[in-house]
Amino acid sequence: MNELINQELDLLLFTIWFRLTKIKP
C-alpha cells in the first residue's frame, strides 16, 4: 500500500517537473 502511494507521488512529481521544464525554453 505504501509503495503504491509512493509510486503515485513520483509520477505526479515527474508530471509537474516535465510540464515546468516544457514551459521553460
Protein Blocks (a to p, Z undefined) as FASTA:
>chain_A
ZZmmmmmmmmmmmmmmmmmmmmpZZ
